[in-house]
Amino acid sequence: MHTGYMVDTGLEVLVFRTNIRFKKDLRLIGPVLDKQPGIQRWTVDREDSDKVLRIESRALRAQDVIRLVTRAGFDCEELPE
């Protein structure tokens, strides 16, 4: 399943359900995502019931992001389009 979509800048946006709920969680996952060269921008909507993580990238696949996030100790699954 591929849930990314292209934006005008040529970046693909990948969308995931996570359990990133608290500011302390952001402090843990932030450095992991920030040092990944394929990620241009990322956000987590902690107000959404799915704690949606959005990744803008030109090079990453969904399974790459899932591996990064789960290695950091969080749940992560790709959301359907």
C-alpha positions in Angstrom: 0.0 0.0 0.0 1.3 3.4 -0.9 -0.1 6.4 0.9 2.2 9.1 -0.2 1.2 11.9 -2.6 3.3 14.4 -4.5 3.2 18.1 -3.6 4.2 20.9 -5.9 7.8 21.0 -4.8 8.4 17.5 -5.9 8.3 16.2 -2.3 6.3 13.2 -1.4 4.2 13.3 1.8 4.0 10.1 3.8 1.4 9.8 6.5 1.5 7.5 9.5 -0.5 6.6 12.7 1.8 6.8 15.7 1.7 6.8 19.5 3.7 10.0 19.8 1.6 11.8 22.4 3.7 14.0 24.6 6.3 16.8 24.3 8.8 14.3 25.8 8.0 11.9 22.9 8.8 14.7 20.4 12.1 15.3 22.2 13.0 11.7 21.7 11.9 11.2 18.1 12.9 14.7 16.8 16.7 14.1 16.7 16.1 10.7 15.0 14.0 12.3 12.2 16.1 15.5 12.0 19.3 13.6 11.3 17.7 11.5 8.5 19.0 13.0 5.3 15.9 12.0 3.3 13.5 13.9 5.4 12.9 17.5 4.4 10.2 18.3 6.9 8.1 16.4 9.5 5.2 17.1 11.8 3.2 15.3 14.4 -0.5 16.2 15.0 -0.7 15.2 18.7 -4.3 16.5 18.8 -5.5 13.9 16.2 -6.6 10.6 17.7 -4.1 8.8 15.4 -1.2 11.1 16.4 -0.5 11.6 12.7 3.1 11.9 11.6 3.6 13.5 8.2 7.0 13.3 6.5 8.0 15.3 3.4 10.7 13.5 1.5 12.1 13.0 -1.9 13.9 9.7 -1.1 12.3 7.8 1.7 9.8 4.9 1.5 7.1 4.3 4.1 9.0 1.2 5.4 12.1 3.4 6.0 10.1 5.7 8.2 8.4 2.9 10.0 11.8 1.3 10.7 13.2 4.7 12.0 10.2 5.4 14.3 9.9 1.9 15.7 13.6 1.7 16.4 13.1 4.9 18.5 10.5 3.0 20.5 7.2 4.2 19.0 4.4 2.6 17.2 4.1 3.6 13.5 1.9 2.4 10.7 1.2 3.8 7.4 -2.3 5.3 7.0 -4.3 4.5 3.9 -5.0 7.3 1.4 
